[in-house]
């Protein structure tokens, strides 16, 4: 089916492997990075690189939330992702510039309590099914200082997704 079943996220959450390095406060195990590396190596021995990439997109989507997000945002998103109930992805790469973060073209303009985001992202692992997408968008001047992380609900109006056919990692649900 060329997808990573949501049920696998749930099973991984129940086993605790989604939360290896994340804070206990949000349901993580607060383990060391060495533990994470050891676990990763063991799965890679059996050829599971693509599985890890698809299952662990939260490793790049959650750190900005944990570092910059409000307590309410953390409480809403992080436990659900670590339990495997929800999936999180990071949207950085753009068709026009790849992962040249300093030159991101996607913009976000404040509209009341929300933002209106305009732009296109691509090669977002878990992007075709993520419940939460941490989007990097330009909210200020050029360069890194003008960028913000904005968490977008996967059901937000105007959000469109196209699953990409990837070579090798067919279960990555890349959009």
Buried (B, 14 or more C-beta within 10 A) or exposed (E): EEBBEBEBBBBBBEEBBBBBBBBEEBBBBEBEEEEBEEBBEEBEEEEBEBBBBBBBBBBBBBBBBBEEBEEEBBEBBBBBBBBBEBBBBBBBBBEEEEEEBEEBBBBBEEEEEEBEBEBEBBBBBBBBBBBBBBBBBBBEEEEEEBBBBBBBEBEEEEEEBEBBEBEEBBBBBBB
